[in-house]
Amino acid sequence: MSERANGAEIVIVGGGIYGACLAYDLATAGRDVVLLDAQEIAAGASGGPGERGVRAANRDLRELPIVALAQQRWAKLQAGIPGGVGYRRIGGLQVYDIPYGQRRGEIEGEMAARAATQEVLGIPTQLLGRDEVLAMEPELSSTIQGAIFCPNDGVGDHGFATRQLAAEAEKAGAVVRTRENAAAIVCKDGRALAVTLASGESIDVGRHLVLLANTGVPDLLRPHLQPHEVLPVWTIIPQMLFVTNPENRRINHLLGHRSRRLAVKQLADGTIMISGGQSVEPGGEAARLRGTLSATALNVSDAIATFPFLDRSEYVKVDGSRADSCAIDNIPIIGKIEAAENLIFGFGWSGHGFAISPGFVAYLADWIIRGEEPPELAPFSPRRFRSTRP
């Protein structure tokens, strides 16, 4: 990795998909950028095996305009960067059945309302009946009643994408420094002046400091928060389960389920990847390799109920090695603190941040370059956690 003087116009802490993409955007815009990561690029939640979904279906409505932009950018990055970023637009299905206690009319009404809302907010969406869904995914359970189809949904190789963007940022002039653990930030007179590394080295901040180190952001911010500044997050470790496909069945789309915490996708080699929300406790190497029995059982049961042929699959591996930050309302926290007007942070991706990263980063880059907070980021500001009472 290249090196130069200790400082830059813009210092970014965190070498995941957000830090790498922002370094790429700013460096290609001619800005002086240093990107720091405590380990290697994509060593955290942006790395690991398999692929991540790039979906609009079943998201918080506040995220949908960001998703629409992100999906456009994923296609452009895939086409414009040599070797691509590992993105495949395969379409996404959010399937519905009738959970216990609900009626067909309720499900049909919810599907129609969701589809109409997504369309209005910029997400191409089709409402499908049972026969239409089964024609697209013949292996689905016959209990499926319908689905919402988002043709712009897809999947991406998250680790590859992150490394590609970091490499392209370097080509454009950014300095990328790995194994540089940011231990503290130095603030004075309402500005962030420097980042202190664990080695004792100080990295001077010119115009902006951007904290995108995911689970590491709260510790860096905590010494500088005012009593009324609350960042309600905790750490989760999503479980990724991989199983064989002995009968060579096909799952054609990124698939989610409305009433199950489930995401299913078929990797390029035919392996089936099962994820969608079950998490494991931190447990070192053992947890990384086998997850937990309860989380595995829940994932597998939901997957088999949706795709019955998976009952004849065998385990390949389970991965529970990538920590993520989860916000209390399950949408990201992006903004500033009062102690440093030139410090911008983003975290709390809540297990689904990869898909929307190029959209959020486009607005972060605009904020840094123009100096004004984009109104599109207002729903994600930490100001939403402050009382409106006098």
C-alpha positions as CSV (number, residue, x, y, z in Angstrom):
1,M,0.0,0.0,0.0
2,S,1.2,3.5,-0.8
3,E,2.1,6.0,1.8
4,R,2.6,9.8,2.1
5,A,2.6,12.5,4.7
6,N,0.5,12.0,7.9
7,G,-2.8,13.5,6.9
8,A,-5.2,14.3,4.2
9,E,-8.0,16.6,3.2
10,I,-10.4,13.8,4.0
11,V,-9.6,10.9,6.4
12,I,-11.9,7.9,6.3
13,V,-11.9,5.3,9.0
14,G,-13.2,1.9,8.0
15,G,-12.3,-0.2,5.0
16,G,-15.6,-2.0,4.4
17,I,-17.9,-1.4,1.5
18,Y,-18.9,2.1,2.7
19,G,-15.3,3.3,3.3
20,A,-14.0,1.8,0.1
21,C,-16.8,3.2,-2.0
22,L,-16.5,6.6,-0.5
23,A,-12.8,6.7,-1.0
24,Y,-13.4,5.7,-4.7
25,D,-16.0,8.4,-5.2
26,L,-13.9,11.1,-3.6
27,A,-10.6,10.1,-5.2
28,T,-12.2,10.0,-8.7
29,A,-13.5,13.5,-8.0
30,G,-10.0,14.7,-7.4
31,R,-10.1,14.8,-3.6
32,D,-7.1,14.1,-1.3
33,V,-8.1,11.0,0.7
34,V,-6.6,8.6,3.2
35,L,-8.5,5.4,4.0
36,L,-7.6,3.6,7.3
37,D,-8.7,0.1,8.4
38,A,-7.7,-1.8,11.6
39,Q,-7.3,-5.1,9.7
40,E,-7.6,-5.7,5.9
41,I,-10.0,-4.4,3.4
42,A,-13.3,-6.2,3.7
43,A,-12.2,-7.9,7.0
44,G,-15.5,-7.1,8.7
45,A,-19.2,-7.3,7.7
46,S,-18.3,-6.5,4.1
47,G,-16.3,-9.8,3.8
48,G,-17.0,-13.5,4.3
49,P,-18.3,-16.2,2.0
50,G,-21.2,-16.2,-0.4
51,E,-23.1,-13.2,-1.7
52,R,-25.3,-10.5,-0.3
53,G,-28.7,-9.5,-1.6
54,V,-29.1,-6.2,-3.4
55,R,-32.8,-5.9,-2.7
56,A,-35.6,-3.3,-2.5
57,A,-38.3,-5.7,-1.5
58,N,-39.6,-5.6,2.1
59,R,-37.4,-2.7,3.2
60,D,-38.2,0.2,5.5
61,L,-40.0,2.7,3.3
62,R,-37.5,5.4,4.3
63,E,-34.7,3.4,2.6
64,L,-36.4,2.9,-0.8
65,P,-35.3,6.1,-2.5
66,I,-31.7,5.3,-1.5
67,V,-32.1,1.7,-2.8
68,A,-33.3,3.0,-6.2
69,L,-30.2,5.1,-6.5
70,A,-28.0,2.2,-5.2
71,Q,-29.3,-0.2,-7.8
72,Q,-28.5,2.2,-10.6
73,R,-25.0,2.6,-9.3
74,W,-24.4,-1.1,-8.8
75,A,-25.1,-1.6,-12.5
76,K,-22.8,1.3,-13.5
77,L,-20.0,0.1,-11.2
78,Q,-20.3,-3.4,-12.6
79,A,-20.0,-2.1,-16.2
80,G,-17.4,0.6,-15.5
81,I,-14.8,-1.0,-13.3
82,P,-12.3,-3.4,-15.0
83,G,-13.3,-6.9,-13.8
84,G,-16.6,-5.6,-12.4
85,V,-17.7,-5.6,-8.8
86,G,-19.3,-9.1,-8.7
87,Y,-22.8,-7.8,-9.1
88,R,-25.6,-9.8,-10.8
89,R,-29.0,-8.4,-11.5
90,I,-31.3,-11.5,-11.2
91,G,-34.5,-10.0,-9.9
92,G,-36.0,-10.5,-6.4
93,L,-39.1,-12.2,-5.2
94,Q,-40.7,-11.5,-1.8
95,V,-43.2,-14.4,-1.4
96,Y,-46.3,-14.5,0.7
97,D,-48.2,-17.3,2.2
98,I,-51.0,-17.2,4.9
99,P,-49.5,-17.3,8.4
100,Y,-51.6,-18.7,11.2
101,G,-54.2,-16.1,12.3
102,Q,-54.3,-14.2,9.1
103,R,-56.8,-14.3,6.2
104,R,-56.3,-14.2,2.4
105,G,-57.8,-10.8,2.2
106,E,-55.3,-9.3,4.6
107,I,-52.4,-10.8,2.7
108,E,-53.7,-9.7,-0.7
109,G,-54.3,-6.2,0.7
110,E,-50.8,-5.9,2.2
111,M,-49.2,-7.1,-1.1
112,A,-51.1,-4.6,-3.2
113,A,-50.3,-1.8,-0.7
114,R,-46.6,-2.6,-0.6
115,A,-46.3,-2.9,-4.4
116,A,-48.0,0.4,-5.0
117,T,-45.9,2.2,-2.4
118,Q,-42.6,0.8,-3.8
119,E,-43.6,1.9,-7.3
120,V,-44.3,5.5,-6.1
121,L,-40.9,5.6,-4.3
122,G,-39.0,4.6,-7.4
123,I,-38.8,0.8,-7.2
124,P,-40.1,-1.0,-10.3
125,T,-42.5,-3.6,-8.8
126,Q,-44.9,-6.2,-10.1
127,L,-47.7,-7.9,-8.1
128,L,-47.8,-11.6,-8.9
129,G,-50.5,-14.3,-8.2
130,R,-49.7,-17.8,-7.1
131,D,-49.5,-19.4,-10.6
132,E,-47.2,-16.6,-11.8
133,V,-44.9,-17.1,-8.9
134,L,-44.7,-20.8,-9.3
135,A,-44.0,-20.4,-13.0
136,M,-41.0,-18.3,-12.1
137,E,-39.8,-20.5,-9.2
138,P,-41.2,-24.0,-9.7
139,E,-39.4,-25.4,-6.7
140,L,-41.4,-23.2,-4.2
141,S,-43.8,-24.7,-1.8
142,S,-47.4,-25.0,-3.1
143,T,-48.6,-23.0,0.0
144,I,-47.2,-19.8,-1.6
145,Q,-50.1,-17.4,-2.3
146,G,-48.3,-14.7,-4.3
147,A,-45.3,-12.5,-4.4
148,I,-43.9,-9.0,-5.1
149,F,-41.4,-9.1,-7.9
150,C,-38.6,-6.4,-8.1
151,P,-36.8,-6.9,-11.5
152,N,-33.9,-4.6,-10.4
153,D,-33.0,-6.7,-7.3
154,G,-29.9,-8.8,-7.5
155,V,-26.9,-10.2,-5.6
156,G,-23.3,-9.1,-5.2
157,D,-20.0,-10.6,-4.1
158,H,-19.5,-8.3,-1.1
159,G,-15.9,-9.0,-0.4
160,F,-14.9,-8.8,-4.0
161,A,-16.8,-5.5,-4.5
162,T,-15.1,-3.9,-1.5
163,R,-11.6,-4.9,-2.6
164,Q,-12.3,-3.8,-6.1
165,L,-13.5,-0.3,-5.0
166,A,-10.5,0.1,-2.7
167,A,-8.1,-0.8,-5.5
168,E,-9.7,1.6,-7.9
169,A,-9.6,4.3,-5.2
170,E,-5.9,3.8,-4.9
171,K,-5.5,4.0,-8.7
172,A,-7.3,7.3,-8.5
173,G,-4.9,8.6,-5.9
174,A,-6.3,7.7,-2.5
175,V,-3.9,6.3,0.1
176,V,-5.2,3.0,1.6
177,R,-3.5,2.0,4.9
178,T,-4.4,-1.3,6.4
179,R,-3.6,-2.7,9.9
180,E,-3.9,0.8,11.2
181,N,-6.2,0.8,14.2
182,A,-7.9,4.1,15.0
183,A,-7.8,4.3,18.8
184,A,-9.2,7.8,19.3
185,I,-10.2,11.1,17.6
186,V,-8.9,14.5,18.7
187,C,-11.5,17.3,18.8
188,K,-10.9,20.9,19.7
189,D,-13.0,24.1,19.2
190,G,-15.8,22.2,17.5
191,R,-13.6,20.4,14.9
192,A,-12.0,17.0,14.5
193,L,-8.3,17.7,14.1
194,A,-6.7,14.2,14.0
195,V,-7.1,10.5,14.4
196,T,-4.7,8.8,16.9
197,L,-3.7,5.3,15.9
198,A,-3.0,2.5,18.3
199,S,0.6,2.7,17.3
200,G,0.7,6.3,18.6
201,E,0.9,7.9,15.2
202,S,-1.4,10.9,14.6
203,I,-3.2,11.3,11.2
204,D,-4.1,15.0,10.7
205,V,-7.6,15.8,9.4
206,G,-7.8,18.6,6.8
207,R,-11.4,19.3,5.9
208,H,-13.4,16.2,7.0
209,L,-13.2,13.1,9.1
210,V,-15.6,10.3,8.1
211,L,-16.2,7.4,10.5
212,L,-17.5,4.3,8.7
213,A,-15.9,1.5,10.8
214,N,-19.3,0.0,11.6
215,T,-19.2,-1.7,15.1
216,G,-16.1,0.4,15.9
217,V,-17.9,3.8,15.5
218,P,-19.6,4.0,18.9
219,D,-16.3,3.7,20.8
220,L,-14.7,6.4,18.8
221,L,-17.6,8.8,19.2
222,R,-18.5,8.1,22.9
223,P,-15.9,10.4,24.5
224,H,-17.2,13.3,22.5
225,L,-21.0,12.9,22.8
226,Q,-23.2,15.3,24.7
227,P,-25.6,13.9,27.3
228,H,-28.6,14.3,24.9
229,E,-26.8,12.6,22.0
230,V,-27.9,9.0,21.9
231,L,-26.8,6.3,19.5
232,P,-29.0,3.3,20.3
233,V,-27.1,0.4,18.6
234,W,-25.9,-3.0,19.5
235,T,-23.8,-5.7,17.8
236,I,-25.3,-8.7,15.9
237,I,-23.6,-11.6,14.1
238,P,-25.8,-12.8,11.3
239,Q,-25.5,-16.5,10.4
240,M,-24.9,-17.6,6.9
241,L,-25.7,-21.3,6.1
242,F,-24.6,-23.1,2.9
243,V,-26.1,-26.4,1.8
244,T,-25.6,-28.7,-1.2
245,N,-27.9,-29.1,-4.2
246,P,-27.7,-32.8,-4.9
247,E,-30.6,-32.8,-7.4
248,N,-29.4,-29.8,-9.3
249,R,-32.6,-27.8,-8.7
250,R,-32.7,-24.2,-9.7
251,I,-33.5,-21.1,-7.6
252,N,-33.7,-18.4,-10.2
253,H,-34.1,-15.2,-8.1
254,L,-33.0,-13.6,-4.9
255,L,-35.8,-14.8,-2.6
256,G,-37.2,-13.4,0.6
257,H,-40.3,-14.4,2.6
258,R,-42.8,-12.0,4.1
259,S,-43.5,-13.9,7.3
260,R,-40.2,-15.8,7.8
261,R,-36.8,-14.4,8.6
262,L,-35.4,-15.9,5.4
263,A,-33.2,-15.0,2.4
264,V,-32.3,-17.7,-0.1
265,K,-30.0,-17.4,-3.2
266,Q,-28.2,-19.9,-5.4
267,L,-24.5,-19.2,-5.9
268,A,-22.7,-19.6,-9.2
269,D,-21.4,-23.1,-8.3
270,G,-24.9,-24.3,-7.4
271,T,-24.6,-24.1,-3.7
272,I,-27.7,-22.8,-1.8
273,M,-27.0,-20.0,0.6
274,I,-29.6,-19.5,3.4
275,S,-29.6,-16.4,5.6
276,G,-32.0,-13.7,6.5
277,G,-31.8,-12.7,10.1
278,Q,-30.9,-15.5,12.6
279,S,-27.9,-14.4,14.5
280,V,-25.3,-16.2,16.7
281,E,-23.4,-15.2,19.9
282,P,-19.7,-14.4,19.6
283,G,-17.8,-17.6,20.2
284,G,-14.5,-17.6,18.5
285,E,-13.5,-20.3,16.0
286,A,-16.2,-22.8,17.0
287,A,-19.1,-20.4,16.4
288,R,-17.6,-19.2,13.2
289,L,-17.5,-22.8,11.8
290,R,-20.8,-24.2,13.1
291,G,-23.0,-21.3,14.2
292,T,-25.4,-22.3,16.9
293,L,-27.9,-25.1,16.9
294,S,-31.0,-23.0,17.5
295,A,-30.1,-20.5,14.8
296,T,-29.3,-23.3,12.3
297,A,-32.5,-25.1,13.1
298,L,-34.6,-22.0,12.6
299,N,-32.8,-21.1,9.3
300,V,-33.2,-24.6,7.9
301,S,-36.8,-25.1,9.0
302,D,-37.9,-21.8,7.3
303,A,-35.9,-22.7,4.2
304,I,-37.3,-26.2,3.8
305,A,-40.9,-24.9,4.4
306,T,-40.3,-22.5,1.4
307,F,-38.3,-24.8,-0.8
308,P,-39.1,-28.4,0.1
309,F,-36.3,-30.0,-2.0
310,L,-33.8,-28.5,0.5
311,D,-34.8,-31.3,2.9
312,R,-32.6,-33.6,0.8
313,S,-29.5,-31.3,0.9
314,E,-26.5,-31.6,3.2
315,Y,-24.5,-29.0,5.1
316,V,-21.5,-27.5,3.5
317,K,-20.6,-24.9,6.1
318,V,-22.0,-22.3,8.5
319,D,-20.4,-18.9,9.0
320,G,-21.0,-16.6,11.9
321,S,-17.8,-14.6,11.8
322,R,-19.0,-11.1,10.7
323,A,-20.2,-8.6,13.2
324,D,-22.6,-5.9,12.2
325,S,-24.2,-2.9,14.1
326,C,-28.0,-2.9,14.5
327,A,-30.0,0.3,15.2
328,I,-33.0,0.4,17.4
329,D,-35.3,1.1,14.5
330,N,-33.4,-1.1,12.0
331,I,-32.3,1.8,9.7
332,P,-28.8,3.3,9.5
333,I,-27.6,6.3,11.6
334,I,-25.9,8.9,9.5
335,G,-25.0,12.4,10.7
336,K,-22.7,14.5,12.9
337,I,-22.1,15.2,16.5
338,E,-22.1,18.6,18.2
339,A,-18.4,18.4,19.2
340,A,-17.1,18.3,15.7
341,E,-18.8,20.0,12.8
342,N,-16.4,18.4,10.3
343,L,-17.0,14.8,11.5
344,I,-19.5,12.7,9.6
345,F,-20.4,9.2,10.6
346,G,-22.5,6.3,9.3
347,F,-23.2,2.9,10.9
348,G,-26.1,0.9,12.3
349,W,-26.5,-0.9,8.9
350,S,-28.7,-3.5,10.7
351,G,-27.7,-6.5,8.7
352,H,-28.8,-5.1,5.3
353,G,-26.3,-2.3,4.5
354,F,-24.4,-3.8,1.6
355,A,-27.2,-3.4,-0.9
356,I,-27.7,0.3,-0.3
357,S,-24.1,1.3,0.1
358,P,-23.5,3.1,-3.2
359,G,-26.7,5.1,-2.7
360,F,-25.8,6.3,0.7
361,V,-22.2,6.9,-0.4
362,A,-23.3,9.1,-3.3
363,Y,-25.0,11.4,-0.8
364,L,-22.1,11.3,1.7
365,A,-19.7,12.3,-1.1
366,D,-22.1,15.1,-2.1
367,W,-22.2,16.3,1.5
368,I,-18.4,16.4,1.8
369,I,-17.8,18.1,-1.5
370,R,-20.7,20.7,-1.4
371,G,-20.7,21.2,2.4
372,E,-24.4,20.9,2.8
373,E,-26.3,17.9,4.3
374,P,-28.4,16.3,1.5
375,P,-32.1,16.3,2.5
376,E,-32.3,12.7,1.4
377,L,-30.3,11.7,4.5
378,A,-32.5,13.5,6.9
379,P,-34.6,10.4,7.8
380,F,-31.3,8.7,9.0
381,S,-30.0,11.5,11.1
382,P,-29.3,10.9,14.8
383,R,-31.6,13.8,15.5
384,R,-34.5,11.4,15.3
385,F,-33.5,10.1,18.7
386,R,-33.9,13.5,20.4
387,S,-37.0,14.7,22.2
388,T,-39.1,17.4,20.5
389,R,-40.3,18.7,23.9
390,P,-39.1,22.1,25.1
